[in-house]
Amino acid sequence: MLTSITESIFCCLMGKTTSVVLPVKSSDGKPADGFEFVEVKPGRVLRVRHILPERSAMTEAQPEAGSSIHCKRKITVYRNGQLVIENLGDVLHSEILQCQNGDVEQCSTVEVELSDYTTAPSSPDPKPAPPLPTSDQQKPAPPPRRRRRRPKRTVLIDTERCISSCKGMHSDVALFFIHGVGGSLHIWGSQLDFFSRLGYEVIAPDLAGHGASTAPQIAAAYTFYALAEDLRAIFKRYARKRNILIGHSYGVSFCTFLAHEYPEQVHKVVMINGGGPTALEPSLCSIFQLPSCVLHCLSPCLAWSFLKAGFARQGAKEKQLLKEGNAFNVSPFVLRAMMSGQYWPEGDEVYHAELTSPILLVHGMYDKFVPIDEDQRMAEILLFAFLKVIEEGSHMVMMECPETVNTLLHEFFLWEPDNSKKDMVTMVTASQTTADEATPVQTLTVANGNSSTGTLKVNKPLNK
């Protein structure tokens, strides 16, 4: 603690941070153990761990055809804050736990509300007035005509998407691992080793100012948009035909950004303790708004607080994981700039509802940073989402329960929807089209947090 105070005084006097992260070069100038250094902008260098397994012509498998899914969705936002989502195409219902193929159903319409307007009515049309009392001499008056509210914004998605099983033997599959604030690519150590041994090509970058990437001494270098452009450059450099994005905490926002920007190239997405589908906005009353020198004095307390909140247990094993994972091993200036730069107003619920990639949500039961309600809200908004709660994990669940997380992710990579029942459903619904047009549509309901899978339950039209 005395050393930290001395360094913080030096930081205040000199106006600079004492711990600046710089890239480490190998002696022969070549990447060591799969590490590469990529210059995304002049003077802005990111360290990337890129493991490309050696595949022979005998072991390399051809990509499978996969299943074609019709993604048609109408998203309407009304002026009272109400969000209505109509799924007009195929809807997947599946449980990923045992890697079972999901059934494909058609034309389920759901209706949700924006989180800021939880008390808004659940229908875009006002309720009709009660009928007038009738008598023997008076006929019942016709119901008043409903006045259609004008939507503030309408988004229509209509596309075909092919979802297939992604195996390690497929040369057109790449896995991207993106960490959050204060971490580094080392937090993915168990996942990188596991999937590289299975034959997958894995890519894991260090964000600017983290790990061995360069740390610019300007706050504008750590805004969401600046970091997103860095990861865009990394993605474009290493992307294959079918890419799977795995993000943790703040890294989930960058996965969402890339999946929205490159829907044809992003095949699947995994969101680990990423929070709800809300726009990013920095907190003005946060401890990270303090000066960098004060944060440097508080760094031991911050590390201890992160250990208690980020891990379900605080034993010697967790302390070693925290040390090896380099969590919060960043300069106070970078930490303060990262927390202050989390401004992304475009990433709201409508932005997330536009995603068409299958998404696996992983949540640690004891996570004190991200409540389970936020991940349930995310599963409610997304088109193809599957929520799994790991009871033994917390915020750093991929480090606490690596075997469980690795197995779950691998099952999701191998999963593909089952179209065998699609023709049968089409034949049944075709004969009921006329009756269904006049059928009222009920409201979406979400499973409670006591469910281990947390999957969605949709009340379909009554005649189906």
C-alpha positions in Angstrom: 0.0 0.0 0.0 2.9 2.4 0.8 4.3 1.7 -2.7 1.0 2.5 -4.2 0.7 5.8 -2.4 4.3 6.8 -3.4 3.6 6.0 -7.1 0.3 8.0 -6.9 2.1 11.0 -5.6 4.6 10.7 -8.4 1.6 10.4 -10.8 0.1 13.6 -9.5 3.4 15.6 -9.7 4.3 14.4 -13.2 0.8 14.3 -14.7 1.4 10.8 -16.1 0.5 7.3 -15.1 3.4 5.1 -13.9 2.3 1.8 -15.4 2.0 2.0 -19.2 1.4 -1.3 -20.9 3.6 -1.8 -24.0 3.8 -4.8 -26.4 6.4 -7.4 -25.7 8.4 -8.6 -28.7 10.1 -12.0 -29.0 13.8 -12.2 -29.5 13.6 -13.6 -33.0 10.9 -11.1 -34.1 8.3 -13.9 -34.8 5.1 -14.5 -32.9 5.7 -16.7 -29.8 3.1 -19.2 -28.8 0.6 -17.9 -31.3 0.9 -14.2 -30.3 0.9 -11.6 -33.0 0.9 -7.8 -32.9 -1.4 -6.0 -35.3 -1.3 -2.3 -36.0 -4.9 -1.3 -36.4 -4.0 2.4 -36.7 -0.7 4.2 -36.9 0.8 3.8 -33.5 -2.1 1.7 -32.2 -1.0 -1.9 -31.8 -3.0 -4.7 -30.4 -1.7 -8.1 -29.2 -3.6 -11.0 -30.7 -3.3 -14.6 -29.9 -4.0 -16.5 -33.1 -3.9 -20.3 -33.1 -4.3 -21.9 -36.5 -4.3 -25.7 -36.1 -2.6 -27.7 -38.7 -5.1 -29.7 -40.7 -4.2 -32.3 -43.3 -6.3 -33.0 -46.3 -7.4 -36.3 -44.8 -8.7 -34.8 -41.5 -10.2 -31.6 -42.9 -14.0 -32.0 -43.3 -16.3 -30.2 -45.8 -18.8 -27.8 -44.3 -22.3 -29.2 -43.9 -25.3 -27.8 -45.7 -27.1 -26.7 -42.6 -30.8 -25.7 -42.1 -32.4 -22.7 -43.8 -34.4 -20.5 -41.4 -36.7 -17.7 -42.6 -36.0 -14.7 -40.4 -38.9 -12.3 -40.8 -39.6 -9.8 -38.1 -41.5 -6.6 -37.7 -40.4 -4.2 -35.0 -42.6 -1.3 -34.1 -41.9 1.4 -31.6 -44.8 3.7 -30.5 -44.6 7.1 -29.1 -45.6 6.0 -25.6 -42.5 3.8 -25.5 -44.2 0.6 -26.3 -42.2 -1.9 -28.4 -44.1 -4.5 -30.4 -42.2 -7.4 -32.1 -44.0 -9.6 -34.6 -42.2 -12.8 -35.6 -43.6 -13.5 -39.0 -41.1 -16.2 -40.0 -39.7 -19.3 -38.3 -39.3 -19.5 -34.6 -36.8 -21.8 -32.9 -37.7 -23.6 -29.7 -34.8 -25.7 -28.3 -32.7 -26.5 -25.3 -29.0 -26.4 -25.9 -28.0 -28.4 -22.8 -28.0 -31.8 -24.4 -27.3 -30.5 -27.9 -30.7 -31.5 -29.1 -31.9 -30.3 -32.5 -34.5 -27.5 -32.2 -37.9 -27.7 -33.7 -38.9 -25.1 -36.2 -42.3 -23.5 -36.0 -43.9 -20.8 -38.0 -45.6 -17.5 -37.6 -45.6 -16.8 -33.9 -46.3 -13.2 -33.0 -45.0 -11.8 -29.7 -45.4 -8.4 -28.0 -43.1 -6.9 -25.5 -42.6 -3.5 -23.9 -39.6 -1.2 -23.5 -37.9 -1.5 -20.1 -38.4 2.2 -19.4 -42.2 1.9 -19.9 -43.1 -1.2 -17.9 -46.5 0.3 -17.0 -47.5 1.0 -20.7 -50.5 -0.9 -22.0 -49.8 -4.3 -23.7 -51.7 -3.5 -26.9 -50.9 -0.9 -29.5 -54.6 -0.1 -29.8 -56.7 1.5 -27.0 -59.3 -0.7 -25.3 -62.8 -0.3 -26.7 -65.4 1.4 -24.5 -67.8 -1.0 -22.7 -71.1 -1.6 -24.6 -74.1 0.5 -23.7 -77.0 -1.2 -21.8 -79.6 -2.6 -24.0 -83.4 -2.8 -23.7 -86.2 -4.5 -25.7 -86.9 -1.3 -27.7 -83.2 -0.4 -28.3 -80.7 -2.3 -30.3 -77.1 -2.6 -29.1 -74.9 0.1 -30.4 -72.0 -1.0 -32.6 -68.6 -0.9 -30.9 -66.6 2.3 -31.5 -64.0 2.1 -34.2 -60.5 1.8 -33.0 -58.1 4.5 -33.8 -54.8 3.2 -35.0 -51.8 4.8 -33.3 -49.1 6.0 -35.5 -45.8 4.2 -34.9 -42.7 6.3 -34.2 -40.4 3.9 -35.9 -40.9 0.6 -37.8 -38.2 -1.9 -38.8 -38.9 -4.8 -41.1 -36.4 -7.7 -41.3 -37.0 -10.3 -44.0 -34.1 -12.7 -44.8 -33.2 -16.3 -45.1 -30.4 -17.6 -42.8 -28.6 -20.9 -43.0 -27.6 -22.3 -39.6 -25.2 -25.2 -39.6 -23.1 -27.2 -37.2 -19.6 -25.7 -36.8 -17.0 -28.4 -36.2 -13.3 -28.0 -35.5 -12.4 -29.9 -38.7 -14.2 -27.2 -40.8 -11.6 -24.7 -42.2 -14.2 -22.0 -42.7 -14.9 -21.6 -39.0 -13.2 -19.1 -36.7 -13.8 -18.3 -33.0 -13.3 -14.8 -31.7 -12.9 -14.2 -28.0 -13.4 -10.6 -26.7 -12.7 -9.8 -23.0 -14.2 -6.9 -21.0 -12.9 -4.0 -18.9 -9.7 -4.7 -16.9 -9.1 -8.1 -18.4 -6.9 -9.5 -21.1 -6.9 -12.4 -23.5 -5.5 -14.6 -20.7 -8.9 -14.9 -19.1 -9.8 -17.1 -22.0 -6.8 -19.4 -21.4 -8.9 -22.6 -20.7 -11.2 -21.9 -23.7 -8.3 -21.2 -26.1 -6.5 -24.4 -25.2 -9.7 -26.5 -25.3 -11.0 -25.4 -28.7 -7.6 -25.2 -30.3 -7.1 -28.9 -29.4 -10.4 -29.7 -31.0 -9.1 -28.2 -34.3 -10.8 -24.8 -34.1 -9.1 -21.6 -35.3 -9.2 -19.2 -32.3 -8.5 -15.5 -32.2 -8.3 -13.5 -29.0 -7.2 -9.8 -28.9 -6.1 -7.6 -26.1 -8.1 -4.4 -26.0 -6.2 -1.1 -26.2 -4.5 -0.5 -22.9 -5.0 -4.1 -21.7 -2.6 -7.0 -21.7 0.3 -6.3 -24.0 -1.5 -3.9 -26.3 -0.3 -0.3 -26.5 -1.9 2.2 -24.1 -2.4 5.6 -25.6 -2.4 8.4 -23.0 -5.6 10.1 -24.3 -9.1 9.4 -23.1 -10.6 9.5 -26.6 -8.7 6.3 -27.4 -10.9 4.3 -25.1 -14.4 5.2 -26.2 -16.7 2.5 -27.3 -16.5 3.7 -30.9 -12.7 3.7 -30.9 -12.5 0.2 -29.4 -15.2 -1.0 -31.8 -13.2 0.1 -34.8 -10.1 -1.7 -33.4 -12.1 -4.9 -33.2 -13.6 -4.3 -36.7 -10.0 -4.3 -38.1 -9.2 -7.5 -36.2 -12.4 -9.1 -37.4 -11.8 -8.2 -41.0 -8.2 -9.5 -40.8 -9.0 -12.9 -39.4 -12.6 -13.6 -40.4 -13.6 -16.7 -42.2 -16.9 -17.6 -43.9 -18.5 -18.7 -40.6 -17.4 -16.8 -37.5 -18.5 -17.3 -33.9 -18.2 -14.4 -31.5 -17.7 -15.0 -27.8 -17.8 -12.0 -25.5 -17.6 -11.4 -21.8 -19.1 -8.5 -19.9 -18.2 -5.3 -21.8 -16.9 -7.5 -24.7 -20.5 -8.6 -25.3 -21.3 -5.1 -26.6 -18.6 -5.4 -29.2 -19.9 -8.8 -30.3 -23.3 -7.2 -30.7 -21.8 -4.5 -32.8 -19.9 -6.9 -35.1 -23.0 -9.2 -35.4 -25.1 -6.2 -36.5 -22.5 -4.9 -38.9 -21.6 -8.3 -40.5 -24.7 -10.4 -40.3 -23.6 -12.7 -43.2 -20.3 -13.5 -41.7 -21.3 -13.8 -38.0 -22.7 -17.3 -37.7 -23.4 -17.6 -34.0 -22.8 -15.4 -30.9 -22.1 -16.3 -27.2 -22.8 -13.6 -24.6 -21.4 -14.3 -21.1 -22.7 -12.1 -18.3 -23.2 -9.2 -20.8 -26.3 -7.6 -19.3 -29.5 -6.3 -20.8 -30.3 -4.9 -24.3 -29.9 -1.3 -23.2 -27.9 1.6 -24.6 -24.6 2.2 -22.9 -24.2 5.3 -20.8 -21.4 6.0 -18.3 -22.4 6.5 -14.7 -21.6 10.0 -13.4 -21.6 8.9 -9.7 -19.1 6.1 -10.1 -15.9 5.6 -8.2 -14.1 5.4 -11.5 -14.8 9.1 -12.0 -12.1 9.9 -9.4 -8.7 11.2 -10.5 -6.2 8.6 -11.7 -3.9 9.1 -8.8 -6.7 8.4 -6.4 -7.6 5.3 -8.2 -4.0 4.2 -8.1 -4.1 4.5 -4.3 -7.3 2.5 -4.2 -6.0 -0.2 -6.6 -5.5 -2.8 -3.8 -9.1 -2.2 -2.6 -10.4 -2.4 -6.1 -8.7 -5.7 -6.7 -10.1 -7.1 -3.5 -13.6 -5.8 -4.3 -13.4 -7.4 -7.8 -12.3 -10.7 -6.2 -15.3 -10.7 -3.9 -17.8 -9.6 -6.6 -16.4 -11.4 -9.6 -15.9 -14.9 -8.1 -18.4 -17.0 -6.2 -15.6 -18.1 -3.8 -12.5 -16.1 -2.6 -10.0 -18.8 -2.0 -6.4 -19.3 -3.0 -7.4 -20.8 -6.3 -9.5 -17.7 -7.2 -6.7 -15.4 -6.2 -4.3 -17.3 -8.4 -6.8 -17.1 -11.3 -7.2 -13.4 -10.8 -3.4 -13.0 -10.9 -3.0 -15.2 -14.0 -5.9 -13.6 -15.8 -4.5 -10.1 -15.4 -7.9 -8.8 -14.4 -7.6 -5.1 -13.4 -3.9 -5.2 -14.3 -4.3 -1.9 -16.2 -3.2 1.6 -15.4 -5.7 3.8 -13.4 -5.8 6.2 -16.4 -6.9 3.4 -18.8 -9.4 2.0 -16.2 -10.9 5.5 -15.7 -11.1 6.2 -19.5 -12.7 2.8 -20.2 -15.4 3.3 -17.7 -16.1 6.9 -18.8 -16.1 5.9 -22.5 -19.0 3.5 -22.3 -21.3 5.6 -24.4 -23.3 3.8 -27.1 -26.8 5.2 -27.6 -27.4 3.1 -30.7 -27.2 -0.2 -28.8 -30.8 -0.1 -27.5 -33.5 -2.8 -27.5 -34.4 -2.2 -31.2 -30.7 -2.6 -32.2 -30.6 -6.0 -30.4 -34.0 -7.1 -31.8 -32.6 -6.7 -35.3 -30.0 -9.4 -34.8 -30.7 -12.7 -36.7 -27.8 -14.8 -35.5 -28.5 -17.6 -32.9 -27.3 -16.4 -29.6 -26.4 -18.3 -26.4 -26.6 -16.4 -23.2 -24.5 -17.7 -20.3 -25.1 -16.3 -16.8 -23.3 -17.0 -13.5 -25.8 -17.4 -10.7 -23.7 -15.5 -8.2 -22.8 -12.6 -10.5 -23.0 -9.4 -8.5 -22.2 -7.1 -11.5 -25.0 -8.3 -13.9 -28.4 -9.3 -12.4 -30.1 -12.3 -14.0 -33.1 -10.1 -14.9 -30.9 -8.3 -17.4 -30.0 -11.5 -19.2 -33.6 -12.6 -19.1 -34.6 -9.3 -20.7 -31.9 -9.9 -23.4 -33.4 -13.4 -24.1 -36.8 -11.8 -24.4 -35.8 -9.3 -27.0 -33.5 -11.4 -29.2 -34.9 -13.4 -32.1 -33.0 -16.7 -31.6 -31.7 -16.8 -28.0 -31.1 -19.5 -25.4 -30.3 -18.7 -21.8 -28.3 -21.0 -19.5 -27.6 -20.2 -15.9 -24.6 -21.9 -14.3 -25.3 -22.3 -10.6 -21.6 -22.6 -9.5 -20.3 -19.5 -11.3 -20.2 -15.8 -10.9 -19.1 -13.0 -13.2 -15.9 -14.8 -14.2 -17.7 -18.0 -14.8 -15.4 -19.1 -17.7 -12.5 -19.1 -15.3 -14.4 -20.6 -12.3 -16.1 -23.4 -14.3 -14.0 -23.9 -17.4 -15.2 -27.5 -18.1 -18.9 -26.6 -17.8 -18.5 -23.5 -20.0 -16.4 -25.3 -22.6 -18.9 -28.1 -22.9 -21.8 -25.7 -23.2 -20.1 -23.6 -25.8 -19.0 -26.7 -27.8 -22.6 -28.1 -27.8 -23.8 -24.7 -29.1 -21.2 -24.7 -31.8 -22.3 -28.1 -33.0 -26.0 -27.3 -32.7 -28.2 -26.7 -35.7 -32.0 -26.5 -36.0 -34.1 -29.4 -37.1 -36.1 -28.8 -40.3 -37.7 -32.3 -40.4 -40.9 -31.0 -38.9 -41.0 -27.8 -40.9 -42.9 -29.3 -43.8 -45.5 -30.9 -41.5 -46.1 -27.5 -39.8 -46.4 -25.8 -43.1 -49.1 -28.2 -44.3 -51.1 -27.8 -41.1 -50.8 -24.0 -41.0 -51.7 -23.6 -44.7 -55.2 -25.1 -44.1 -55.8 -22.7 -41.2 -54.6 -19.5 -42.7 -58.1 -18.0 -43.1 -59.0 -18.9 -39.5 -55.8 -17.5 -38.1 -56.2 -14.1 -39.6 -59.0 -13.4 -37.3 -57.4 -15.0 -34.3 -56.3 -12.7 -31.4 -52.6 -12.8 -30.5 -51.6 -13.2 -26.9 -48.7 -11.6 -25.1 -45.2 -12.9 -24.6 -44.3 -14.3 -21.2 -40.9 -15.0 -19.9 -39.9 -17.8 -17.6 -39.0 -16.9 -14.0 -35.4 -16.9 -12.8 -35.9 -20.2 -10.9 -35.7 -22.1 -14.2 -32.3 -23.4 -15.0 -32.6 -22.9 -18.7 -34.6 -19.6 -18.6 -36.0 -20.2 -22.1 -38.9 -18.2 -23.5 -42.5 -19.3 -23.5 -44.6 -17.8 -26.2 -48.3 -18.0 -26.2 -49.2 -18.8 -29.8 -52.6 -18.0 -31.5 -55.4 -20.0 -30.0 -56.3 -22.0 -33.2 -52.8 -23.4 -33.7 
